């Protein structure tokens, strides 16, 4: 998990190109999603964290975004109801 504020724009673009960052998350709300998500693009930079994988986001206690990852969100929600 990498806080967005710790990366320069150049570093960020480079890591995305090399697929070292694939998902973004909101550290306050504990939600992660695709970097292209319109909901994620609106969040404040100081609240944004970046993940290399979906597994990393889940291990850190984040849930999938209901907007850009609706299938994963539904699975996560059904799992939470079951436990």
Biopython code that builds the backbone (N, CA, C, O; Angstrom):
import numpy as np
from Bio.PDB.StructureBuilder import StructureBuilder

atoms = [
    (1, "UNK", "N", (0.853, -1.168, 0.000)),
    (1, "UNK", "CA", (0.000, 0.000, 0.000)),
    (1, "UNK", "C", (0.901, 1.233, 0.000)),
    (1, "UNK", "O", (1.760, 1.388, 0.867)),
    (2, "UNK", "N", (0.695, 2.094, -0.971)),
    (2, "UNK", "CA", (1.522, 3.292, -1.121)),
    (2, "UNK", "C", (0.631, 4.528, -1.041)),
    (2, "UNK", "O", (-0.297, 4.658, -1.840)),
    (3, "UNK", "N", (0.883, 5.436, -0.107)),
    (3, "UNK", "CA", (0.115, 6.691, -0.092)),
    (3, "UNK", "C", (0.425, 7.517, -1.346)),
    (3, "UNK", "O", (1.590, 7.684, -1.707)),
    (4, "UNK", "N", (-0.604, 8.027, -1.999)),
    (4, "UNK", "CA", (-0.443, 8.802, -3.229)),
    (4, "UNK", "C", (0.425, 10.036, -2.979)),
    (4, "UNK", "O", (1.216, 10.417, -3.842)),
    (5, "UNK", "N", (0.289, 10.649, -1.836)),
    (5, "UNK", "CA", (1.018, 11.877, -1.528)),
    (5, "UNK", "C", (2.534, 11.667, -1.515)),
    (5, "UNK", "O", (3.286, 12.634, -1.637)),
    (6, "UNK", "N", (2.993, 10.424, -1.370)),
    (6, "UNK", "CA", (4.432, 10.148, -1.325)),
    (6, "UNK", "C", (5.062, 10.017, -2.711)),
    (6, "UNK", "O", (6.283, 9.914, -2.823)),
    (7, "UNK", "N", (4.248, 10.019, -3.763)),
    (7, "UNK", "CA", (4.768, 9.844, -5.118)),
    (7, "UNK", "C", (4.642, 11.126, -5.931)),
    (7, "UNK", "O", (3.642, 11.838, -5.843)),
    (8, "UNK", "N", (5.659, 11.403, -6.714)),
    (8, "UNK", "CA", (5.553, 12.510, -7.656)),
    (8, "UNK", "C", (4.713, 12.032, -8.837)),
    (8, "UNK", "O", (4.497, 10.831, -9.000)),
    (9, "UNK", "N", (4.240, 12.960, -9.657)),
    (9, "UNK", "CA", (3.443, 12.594, -10.828)),
    (9, "UNK", "C", (4.223, 11.686, -11.767)),
    (9, "UNK", "O", (3.663, 10.747, -12.332)),
    (10, "UNK", "N", (5.517, 11.961, -11.937)),
    (10, "UNK", "CA", (6.360, 11.152, -12.813)),
    (10, "UNK", "C", (6.497, 9.729, -12.280)),
    (10, "UNK", "O", (6.369, 8.764, -13.034)),
    (11, "UNK", "N", (6.757, 9.603, -10.979)),
    (11, "UNK", "CA", (6.870, 8.278, -10.362)),
    (11, "UNK", "C", (5.561, 7.498, -10.491)),
    (11, "UNK", "O", (5.563, 6.303, -10.789)),
    (12, "UNK", "N", (4.460, 8.184, -10.265)),
    (12, "UNK", "CA", (3.149, 7.554, -10.340)),
    (12, "UNK", "C", (2.884, 7.001, -11.739)),
    (12, "UNK", "O", (2.493, 5.844, -11.891)),
    (13, "UNK", "N", (3.098, 7.826, -12.753)),
    (13, "UNK", "CA", (2.886, 7.379, -14.140)),
    (13, "UNK", "C", (3.785, 6.198, -14.490)),
    (13, "UNK", "O", (3.352, 5.253, -15.149)),
    (14, "UNK", "N", (5.025, 6.256, -14.049)),
    (14, "UNK", "CA", (5.977, 5.186, -14.319)),
    (14, "UNK", "C", (5.529, 3.870, -13.678)),
    (14, "UNK", "O", (5.583, 2.823, -14.322)),
    (15, "UNK", "N", (5.093, 3.911, -12.430)),
    (15, "UNK", "CA", (4.638, 2.714, -11.729)),
    (15, "UNK", "C", (3.367, 2.144, -12.360)),
    (15, "UNK", "O", (3.190, 0.926, -12.399)),
    (16, "UNK", "N", (2.495, 3.002, -12.845)),
    (16, "UNK", "CA", (1.280, 2.534, -13.516)),
    (16, "UNK", "C", (1.653, 1.859, -14.831)),
    (16, "UNK", "O", (1.132, 0.788, -15.143)),
    (17, "UNK", "N", (2.547, 2.467, -15.605)),
    (17, "UNK", "CA", (2.986, 1.883, -16.878)),
    (17, "UNK", "C", (3.633, 0.510, -16.690)),
    (17, "UNK", "O", (3.419, -0.406, -17.484)),
    (18, "UNK", "N", (4.426, 0.384, -15.625)),
    (18, "UNK", "CA", (5.107, -0.888, -15.344)),
    (18, "UNK", "C", (4.225, -1.857, -14.565)),
    (18, "UNK", "O", (4.684, -2.923, -14.153)),
    (19, "UNK", "N", (2.970, -1.494, -14.363)),
    (19, "UNK", "CA", (1.965, -2.282, -13.646)),
    (19, "UNK", "C", (2.382, -2.603, -12.214)),
    (19, "UNK", "O", (2.072, -3.673, -11.690)),
    (20, "UNK", "N", (3.093, -1.658, -11.588)),
    (20, "UNK", "CA", (3.426, -1.776, -10.175)),
    (20, "UNK", "C", (2.306, -1.185, -9.323)),
    (20, "UNK", "O", (2.292, -1.351, -8.104)),
    (21, "UNK", "N", (1.377, -0.500, -9.966)),
    (21, "UNK", "CA", (0.176, 0.029, -9.318)),
    (21, "UNK", "C", (-0.991, -0.287, -10.247)),
    (21, "UNK", "O", (-0.990, 0.097, -11.416)),
    (22, "UNK", "N", (-1.984, -0.991, -9.714)),
    (22, "UNK", "CA", (-3.133, -1.389, -10.542)),
    (22, "UNK", "C", (-4.470, -0.939, -9.966)),
    (22, "UNK", "O", (-5.465, -0.870, -10.688)),
    (23, "UNK", "N", (-4.500, -0.633, -8.669)),
    (23, "UNK", "CA", (-5.736, -0.242, -8.003)),
    (23, "UNK", "C", (-5.485, 0.954, -7.099)),
    (23, "UNK", "O", (-4.380, 1.151, -6.593)),
    (24, "UNK", "N", (-6.524, 1.744, -6.908)),
    (24, "UNK", "CA", (-6.465, 2.880, -5.995)),
    (24, "UNK", "C", (-7.513, 2.699, -4.915)),
    (24, "UNK", "O", (-8.535, 2.048, -5.127)),
    (25, "UNK", "N", (-7.250, 3.281, -3.755)),
    (25, "UNK", "CA", (-8.200, 3.148, -2.656)),
    (25, "UNK", "C", (-8.331, 4.421, -1.857)),
    (25, "UNK", "O", (-7.478, 5.306, -1.923)),
    (26, "UNK", "N", (-9.406, 4.505, -1.102)),
    (26, "UNK", "CA", (-9.647, 5.627, -0.222)),
    (26, "UNK", "C", (-9.360, 5.158, 1.202)),
    (26, "UNK", "O", (-10.086, 4.322, 1.739)),
    (27, "UNK", "N", (-8.296, 5.698, 1.820)),
    (27, "UNK", "CA", (-7.888, 5.207, 3.129)),
    (27, "UNK", "C", (-8.892, 5.550, 4.223)),
    (27, "UNK", "O", (-8.960, 4.856, 5.236)),
    (28, "UNK", "N", (-9.662, 6.601, 4.032)),
    (28, "UNK", "CA", (-10.662, 6.985, 5.036)),
    (28, "UNK", "C", (-11.880, 6.059, 4.974)),
    (28, "UNK", "O", (-12.397, 5.647, 6.013)),
    (29, "UNK", "N", (-12.333, 5.736, 3.779)),
    (29, "UNK", "CA", (-13.528, 4.915, 3.599)),
    (29, "UNK", "C", (-13.230, 3.424, 3.473)),
    (29, "UNK", "O", (-14.141, 2.599, 3.551)),
    (30, "UNK", "N", (-11.942, 3.071, 3.277)),
    (30, "UNK", "CA", (-11.512, 1.682, 3.131)),
    (30, "UNK", "C", (-12.181, 1.012, 1.928)),
    (30, "UNK", "O", (-12.683, -0.108, 2.023)),
    (31, "UNK", "N", (-12.178, 1.730, 0.779)),
    (31, "UNK", "CA", (-12.729, 1.223, -0.474)),
    (31, "UNK", "C", (-11.616, 1.257, -1.515)),
    (31, "UNK", "O", (-10.842, 2.213, -1.558)),
    (32, "UNK", "N", (-11.524, 0.224, -2.355)),
    (32, "UNK", "CA", (-10.553, 0.235, -3.451)),
    (32, "UNK", "C", (-11.268, -0.011, -4.771)),
    (32, "UNK", "O", (-12.354, -0.591, -4.809)),
    (33, "UNK", "N", (-10.644, 0.437, -5.844)),
    (33, "UNK", "CA", (-11.233, 0.247, -7.167)),
    (33, "UNK", "C", (-10.208, 0.445, -8.264)),
    (33, "UNK", "O", (-9.011, 0.593, -8.015)),
    (34, "UNK", "N", (-10.715, 0.443, -9.485)),
    (34, "UNK", "CA", (-9.865, 0.627, -10.656)),
    (34, "UNK", "C", (-9.345, 2.058, -10.721)),
    (34, "UNK", "O", (-10.004, 2.983, -10.247)),
    (35, "UNK", "N", (-8.179, 2.238, -11.299)),
    (35, "UNK", "CA", (-7.611, 3.580, -11.429)),
    (35, "UNK", "C", (-8.452, 4.461, -12.348)),
    (35, "UNK", "O", (-8.398, 5.687, -12.255)),
    (36, "UNK", "N", (-9.219, 3.846, -13.224)),
    (36, "UNK", "CA", (-10.056, 4.604, -14.164)),
    (36, "UNK", "C", (-11.432, 4.972, -13.597)),
    (36, "UNK", "O", (-12.213, 5.636, -14.278)),
    (37, "UNK", "N", (-11.735, 4.564, -12.396)),
    (37, "UNK", "CA", (-13.052, 4.797, -11.796)),
    (37, "UNK", "C", (-13.310, 6.292, -11.578)),
    (37, "UNK", "O", (-12.474, 6.996, -11.011)),
    (38, "UNK", "N", (-14.462, 6.766, -12.030)),
    (38, "UNK", "CA", (-14.786, 8.186, -11.863)),
    (38, "UNK", "C", (-14.965, 8.549, -10.393)),
    (38, "UNK", "O", (-14.648, 9.668, -9.989)),
    (39, "UNK", "N", (-15.466, 7.620, -9.595)),
    (39, "UNK", "CA", (-15.606, 7.887, -8.158)),
    (39, "UNK", "C", (-14.240, 8.063, -7.511)),
    (39, "UNK", "O", (-14.041, 8.958, -6.690)),
    (40, "UNK", "N", (-13.305, 7.205, -7.886)),
    (40, "UNK", "CA", (-11.961, 7.274, -7.334)),
    (40, "UNK", "C", (-11.201, 8.512, -7.757)),
    (40, "UNK", "O", (-10.395, 9.042, -6.992)),
    (41, "UNK", "N", (-11.452, 8.972, -8.963)),
    (41, "UNK", "CA", (-10.760, 10.164, -9.457)),
    (41, "UNK", "C", (-11.171, 11.425, -8.705)),
    (41, "UNK", "O", (-10.434, 12.410, -8.699)),
    (42, "UNK", "N", (-12.344, 11.402, -8.070)),
    (42, "UNK", "CA", (-12.827, 12.585, -7.348)),
    (42, "UNK", "C", (-12.273, 12.691, -5.929)),
    (42, "UNK", "O", (-12.380, 13.751, -5.311)),
    (43, "UNK", "N", (-11.689, 11.631, -5.405)),
    (43, "UNK", "CA", (-11.234, 11.682, -4.012)),
    (43, "UNK", "C", (-10.004, 12.572, -3.856)),
    (43, "UNK", "O", (-9.238, 12.777, -4.798)),
    (44, "UNK", "N", (-9.840, 13.085, -2.667)),
    (44, "UNK", "CA", (-8.698, 13.938, -2.368)),
    (44, "UNK", "C", (-7.418, 13.103, -2.388)),
    (44, "UNK", "O", (-7.405, 11.944, -1.973)),
    (45, "UNK", "N", (-6.355, 13.714, -2.874)),
    (45, "UNK", "CA", (-5.073, 13.027, -2.987)),
    (45, "UNK", "C", (-4.588, 12.516, -1.635)),
    (45, "UNK", "O", (-4.019, 11.427, -1.559)),
    (46, "UNK", "N", (-4.802, 13.280, -0.573)),
    (46, "UNK", "CA", (-4.318, 12.857, 0.747)),
    (46, "UNK", "C", (-5.064, 11.630, 1.277)),
    (46, "UNK", "O", (-4.578, 10.967, 2.193)),
    (47, "UNK", "N", (-6.248, 11.317, 0.709)),
    (47, "UNK", "CA", (-6.996, 10.121, 1.111)),
    (47, "UNK", "C", (-6.707, 8.917, 0.219)),
    (47, "UNK", "O", (-7.151, 7.810, 0.525)),
    (48, "UNK", "N", (-5.974, 9.108, -0.874)),
    (48, "UNK", "CA", (-5.761, 8.048, -1.854)),
    (48, "UNK", "C", (-4.537, 7.203, -1.506)),
    (48, "UNK", "O", (-3.468, 7.727, -1.193)),
    (49, "UNK", "N", (-4.721, 5.891, -1.569)),
    (49, "UNK", "CA", (-3.623, 4.933, -1.437)),
    (49, "UNK", "C", (-3.644, 4.058, -2.680)),
    (49, "UNK", "O", (-4.673, 3.936, -3.345)),
    (50, "UNK", "N", (-2.518, 3.458, -2.989)),
    (50, "UNK", "CA", (-2.374, 2.700, -4.227)),
    (50, "UNK", "C", (-1.936, 1.273, -3.915)),
    (50, "UNK", "O", (-1.151, 1.031, -2.998)),
    (51, "UNK", "N", (-2.463, 0.333, -4.703)),
    (51, "UNK", "CA", (-2.189, -1.086, -4.484)),
    (51, "UNK", "C", (-1.670, -1.729, -5.765)),
    (51, "UNK", "O", (-2.030, -1.320, -6.869)),
    (52, "UNK", "N", (-0.826, -2.734, -5.602)),
    (52, "UNK", "CA", (-0.332, -3.478, -6.756)),
    (52, "UNK", "C", (-1.345, -4.543, -7.178)),
    (52, "UNK", "O", (-1.407, -4.907, -8.353)),
    (53, "UNK", "N", (-2.131, -5.041, -6.233)),
    (53, "UNK", "CA", (-3.083, -6.104, -6.566)),
    (53, "UNK", "C", (-4.351, -5.986, -5.729)),
    (53, "UNK", "O", (-4.397, -5.295, -4.712)),
    (54, "UNK", "N", (-5.355, -6.676, -6.192)),
    (54, "UNK", "CA", (-6.616, -6.740, -5.465)),
    (54, "UNK", "C", (-6.407, -7.466, -4.134)),
    (54, "UNK", "O", (-7.000, -7.104, -3.118)),
    (55, "UNK", "N", (-5.565, -8.483, -4.156)),
    (55, "UNK", "CA", (-5.259, -9.247, -2.943)),
    (55, "UNK", "C", (-4.671, -8.344, -1.863)),
    (55, "UNK", "O", (-5.039, -8.447, -0.693)),
    (56, "UNK", "N", (-3.767, -7.468, -2.253)),
    (56, "UNK", "CA", (-3.145, -6.543, -1.297)),
    (56, "UNK", "C", (-4.196, -5.630, -0.668)),
    (56, "UNK", "O", (-4.157, -5.372, 0.535)),
    (57, "UNK", "N", (-5.127, -5.145, -1.474)),
    (57, "UNK", "CA", (-6.188, -4.271, -0.962)),
    (57, "UNK", "C", (-7.058, -5.017, 0.043)),
    (57, "UNK", "O", (-7.369, -4.491, 1.112)),
    (58, "UNK", "N", (-7.447, -6.234, -0.300)),
    (58, "UNK", "CA", (-8.287, -7.033, 0.598)),
    (58, "UNK", "C", (-7.556, -7.368, 1.898)),
    (58, "UNK", "O", (-8.156, -7.341, 2.973)),
    (59, "UNK", "N", (-6.270, -7.682, 1.803)),
    (59, "UNK", "CA", (-5.475, -7.987, 3.001)),
    (59, "UNK", "C", (-5.375, -6.791, 3.937)),
    (59, "UNK", "O", (-5.214, -6.961, 5.146)),
    (60, "UNK", "N", (-5.468, -5.588, 3.392)),
    (60, "UNK", "CA", (-5.398, -4.376, 4.203)),
    (60, "UNK", "C", (-6.774, -3.918, 4.689)),
    (60, "UNK", "O", (-6.901, -2.832, 5.254)),
    (61, "UNK", "N", (-7.803, -4.738, 4.474)),
    (61, "UNK", "CA", (-9.125, -4.445, 4.999)),
    (61, "UNK", "C", (-9.989, -3.533, 4.142)),
    (61, "UNK", "O", (-10.946, -2.939, 4.641)),
    (62, "UNK", "N", (-9.664, -3.412, 2.854)),
    (62, "UNK", "CA", (-10.451, -2.572, 1.951)),
    (62, "UNK", "C", (-11.505, -3.426, 1.262)),
    (62, "UNK", "O", (-11.317, -4.629, 1.081)),
    (63, "UNK", "N", (-12.616, -2.800, 0.879)),
    (63, "UNK", "CA", (-13.671, -3.504, 0.150)),
    (63, "UNK", "C", (-13.720, -2.993, -1.281)),
    (63, "UNK", "O", (-13.290, -1.871, -1.548)),
    (64, "UNK", "N", (-14.242, -3.804, -2.216)),
    (64, "UNK", "CA", (-14.329, -3.362, -3.617)),
    (64, "UNK", "C", (-15.320, -2.209, -3.793)),
    (64, "UNK", "O", (-16.299, -2.097, -3.055)),
    (65, "UNK", "N", (-15.054, -1.374, -4.764)),
    (65, "UNK", "CA", (-15.927, -0.254, -5.113)),
    (65, "UNK", "C", (-17.194, -0.797, -5.780)),
    (65, "UNK", "O", (-17.111, -1.639, -6.674)),
    (66, "UNK", "N", (-18.341, -0.328, -5.357)),
    (66, "UNK", "CA", (-19.602, -0.751, -5.943)),
    (66, "UNK", "C", (-19.838, -0.172, -7.323)),
    (66, "UNK", "O", (-20.691, -0.663, -8.062)),
    (67, "UNK", "N", (-19.102, 0.858, -7.677)),
    (67, "UNK", "CA", (-19.295, 1.529, -8.963)),
    (67, "UNK", "C", (-18.502, 0.849, -10.080)),
    (67, "UNK", "O", (-19.082, 0.460, -11.094)),
    (68, "UNK", "N", (-17.202, 0.701, -9.914)),
    (68, "UNK", "CA", (-16.355, 0.182, -10.993)),
    (68, "UNK", "C", (-16.080, -1.317, -10.882)),
    (68, "UNK", "O", (-15.607, -1.930, -11.839)),
    (69, "UNK", "N", (-16.367, -1.903, -9.739)),
    (69, "UNK", "CA", (-16.110, -3.333, -9.536)),
    (69, "UNK", "C", (-17.364, -4.008, -8.988)),
    (69, "UNK", "O", (-17.317, -4.676, -7.955)),
    (70, "UNK", "N", (-18.468, -3.832, -9.678)),
    (70, "UNK", "CA", (-19.764, -4.272, -9.156)),
    (70, "UNK", "C", (-19.825, -5.778, -8.897)),
    (70, "UNK", "O", (-20.425, -6.192, -7.904)),
    (71, "UNK", "N", (-19.238, -6.599, -9.737)),
    (71, "UNK", "CA", (-19.277, -8.050, -9.521)),
    (71, "UNK", "C", (-18.492, -8.434, -8.257)),
    (71, "UNK", "O", (-18.959, -9.236, -7.449)),
    (72, "UNK", "N", (-17.303, -7.857, -8.097)),
    (72, "UNK", "CA", (-16.490, -8.141, -6.910)),
    (72, "UNK", "C", (-17.176, -7.599, -5.652)),
    (72, "UNK", "O", (-17.126, -8.224, -4.593)),
    (73, "UNK", "N", (-17.812, -6.438, -5.779)),
    (73, "UNK", "CA", (-18.525, -5.856, -4.639)),
    (73, "UNK", "C", (-19.674, -6.772, -4.224)),
    (73, "UNK", "O", (-19.875, -7.008, -3.033)),
    (74, "UNK", "N", (-20.429, -7.288, -5.191)),
    (74, "UNK", "CA", (-21.549, -8.175, -4.878)),
    (74, "UNK", "C", (-21.043, -9.431, -4.171)),
    (74, "UNK", "O", (-21.638, -9.867, -3.185)),
    (75, "UNK", "N", (-19.951, -10.015, -4.666)),
    (75, "UNK", "CA", (-19.368, -11.197, -4.019)),
    (75, "UNK", "C", (-18.930, -10.875, -2.597)),
    (75, "UNK", "O", (-19.178, -11.652, -1.675)),
    (76, "UNK", "N", (-18.279, -9.733, -2.419)),
    (76, "UNK", "CA", (-17.817, -9.311, -1.092)),
    (76, "UNK", "C", (-19.011, -9.122, -0.158)),
    (76, "UNK", "O", (-18.972, -9.556, 0.993)),
    (77, "UNK", "N", (-20.059, -8.484, -0.643)),
    (77, "UNK", "CA", (-21.243, -8.209, 0.161)),
    (77, "UNK", "C", (-21.948, -9.519, 0.560)),
    (77, "UNK", "O", (-22.368, -9.676, 1.706)),
    (78, "UNK", "N", (-22.072, -10.457, -0.396)),
    (78, "UNK", "CA", (-22.684, -11.749, -0.092)),
    (78, "UNK", "C", (-21.868, -12.520, 0.929)),
    (78, "UNK", "O", (-22.424, -13.177, 1.809)),
    (79, "UNK", "N", (-20.544, -12.440, 0.809)),
    (79, "UNK", "CA", (-19.663, -13.102, 1.774)),
    (79, "UNK", "C", (-19.845, -12.512, 3.177)),
    (79, "UNK", "O", (-19.918, -13.248, 4.161)),
    (80, "UNK", "N", (-19.918, -11.186, 3.260)),
    (80, "UNK", "CA", (-20.076, -10.519, 4.569)),
    (80, "UNK", "C", (-21.407, -10.881, 5.213)),
    (80, "UNK", "O", (-21.488, -11.033, 6.432)),
    (81, "UNK", "N", (-22.461, -11.022, 4.392)),
    (81, "UNK", "CA", (-23.779, -11.417, 4.938)),
    (81, "UNK", "C", (-23.734, -12.829, 5.493)),
    (81, "UNK", "O", (-24.407, -13.131, 6.478)),
    (82, "UNK", "N", (-22.939, -13.703, 4.862)),
    (82, "UNK", "CA", (-22.879, -15.102, 5.248)),
    (82, "UNK", "C", (-22.161, -15.327, 6.586)),
    (82, "UNK", "O", (-22.442, -16.295, 7.292)),
    (83, "UNK", "N", (-21.246, -14.437, 6.921)),
    (83, "UNK", "CA", (-20.502, -14.641, 8.178)),
    (83, "UNK", "C", (-21.119, -13.918, 9.347)),
    (83, "UNK", "O", (-20.605, -13.997, 10.463)),
]
sb = StructureBuilder()
sb.init_structure("model")
sb.init_model(0)
sb.init_chain("A")
sb.init_seg("    ")
for serial, (resi, resn, name, xyz) in enumerate(atoms, 1):
    if name == "N":
        sb.init_residue(resn, " ", resi, " ")
    sb.init_atom(name, np.array(xyz, "f"), 0.0, 1.0, " ", f" {name:<3s}", serial, name[0])
structure = sb.get_structure()
